[in-house]
Amino acid sequence: MSGRRRRPVSVGGASLFAVLIILCLMVFAVLARLTAQSERNLAQKAADSLSAYYDAEYRAIVRLAEIKNPAPDAPETVIFGMMTFTEEIDENRELRVTLDVAGGEVNVIEWAVVIKGDDEGGTEDGGFGDLTVPMF
């Protein structure tokens, strides 16, 4: 037996293929996990943004109701002309409401989300100034 050479244990092609498949599956699992996590974060940001908008819209509706139907003990004033007020949605957006007030009649002229910018027409990152997105 001393004259016979021992053959090294060879790793077969099937074993290499199995290792490669397992490695690919692990990479895809990590990528799927990262994608799911980023989708969850994006959905949470969208939900927070929508909730903030609805809160601002509620405050604007309450304010509009106060203008249309003043409290009984409030002094009687007759207002004519255009009136604009804003409700902050978040640090980057606000809800702007423009009304046409003629005596006791109040008509909504504009109900829009305004993306805030600086007063010089541009933002710090080189973008545009105030951008308005009309809601109706």
Sequence and secondary structure as in RCSB ss.txt:
>XXXX:A:sequence
MSGRRRRPVSVGGASLFAVLIILCLMVFAVLARLTAQSERNLAQKAADSLSAYYDAEYRAIVRLAEIKNPAPDAP
ETVIFGMMTFTEEIDENRELRVTLDVAGGEVNVIEWAVVIKGDDEGGTEDGGFGDLTVPMF
>XXXX:A:secstr
 TTS        HHHHHHHHHHHHHHHHHHHHHHHHHHHHHHHHHHHHHHHHHHHHHHHHHHHHHHHHS  TTS 
   EEEEEEEEEE SSSEEEEEEEEEEETEEEEEEEEEEE   TTSB TTS BS EEEE  
